[in-house]
């Protein structure tokens, strides 16, 4: 296979989790051209890897979704692809891949239609780390296995006694009432406690995090502590953020795209988890820890498993700043 089309719609976190699949494909077919079809909002993934040769930008969730899907079929038909591999559990994906005219088609088994129209209909196992779930798509193509995303960055000496904090989540998740992180006030308390322990603390964030960062700064900046640095707005790309993360001994974040960048750079990472399932979103590795509240909620994790939005109670996110800080300091 010299020309491979891979389709994965989702946010930047989903694309980072998909990287191991692309990496294994590239290892199996080093001279192949890999084209990734994804949503425009996630195009920054190409900055993080040399595995992707080209992008096709399709928005399947907007007002013109049918036109967008027709555009994908057109591009696929004239792209001279040898194979197409698509994630997603929608039953119509098999039909979409069939309409591309590409000879070899790989996707998840969603019923009789997929079994009939796909070259290989792969069992969809959601009860595992998402990267492994995606990687199942190519198990009949190659025996090569890549378990965890990787971002190649030249290693530098870590800044001693340092902690980087990225408190935000995507604006889309907030607009959809999917609350996945602690309040700015708790984040500020965590920073204050770390500063009291003599740690060098750096705060960063992207455009979606402006309001959260401003609230944190209103409580932290009046301290005039020389060990605190505001780095908000200074990273201009995902690679800038990845390079920033690798400079610090420890990285604290929410369940969001920066978490997956932290994992991919093998930085010691701590992530706030509430209503989502950490077992599906982080690997079983000693360099990443899920921070969770023992709230005895009977249906946790509930987001996507039992509901599409978070509940009003949010007991799963009622963290104490001291507990978060103690976990961070435990390994110093």
C-alpha positions, 0 to 999 in steps of 0.5 A: 500500500503506497497511498493510504487514506485514514479518516478520524473525526473529532477534536485534537485530543482524538487525533493525538490518541489516533497517532499510534495507529498512523505510526504503526502504518508508517512503520509497516509501509515506510514509503507510503503516503498517509493522508488524514481526513479530519475536522478543520478544528484539529488540523494542528495535529500535523504540527506534532508529527512527521507521520502525516503527509497530507490532510483533507479537511471535512466538517461532518457536523456543520450545516453543510454536512452532506456537501462535506461528505460528498466532497470527501467521496470526490477527493477519495475517488480521485486520490488514487488510494490503495486503502482507506481506514476509518474510525467511528461507530456510525453504521453508515461509515461502511457505506461512505467507505464503499462509495469512495471506490477504494478497493481495501476498506477497513472500519468497525463492525457495526452490523451486516452492512459493514460486514458486506461492504468492508474488506475487514469489519473490526470488532469495536472494543470501547473498554480499553485505552482509546489509542488501543481501540483505534489501533485495532483497526489495523490489526489485520494489516500489520503486526506492528503495535504502537501503544502510546502516542509519541511526539518527537522533541529534542530533549532538554534539561528540566527546570528544577523544582518546576510545575507547569499548569494548564487549567483549561478545557475546550470551549466546545465542551463547556458550551455543551455543558460537559464540565470536566475540570475544577473551578478557577478558585481551586486552581488558584489555591493549588498554585498558592500551595505549590508556591508556599512549598517553594516550587516554581509554578508556570501557568499556561493556556490557549485562547479558550482558557482566557476567562479561566486564566484571568480569574486565576491571575486575579488571585495569584498575581497580587502575591508578587511571588518570583517563583510564579510566571504567567505564560498564557498566550505565549504558545502559538501552536501545539508544538510550542505547547509540547516543547513547553511541557517538556521543560518542566518536571511535572505537568498538571492539567484537565481532561483535555488535549494538553493531557494527551500532549503531556502523555505523548512527550512522556512528561510526568503528568497529572490530570483532573478526572471527574465524569469521564473514564480515565482508563479509556483516556490515559495509558497504564503507565507510571508517568501519568496519574489520574487525580480523582475524588472518592465521591462514591457516585454510583454511576461514575464515570457517567459522561458518554456512558450514561449521559451526554452532559454532566450532572448539576451536582458535580460531586466528582469534581469537588476536589480539595486543593490540598489533596491535589497538591499533596499528590504532586509533592508526594514524589519530590 
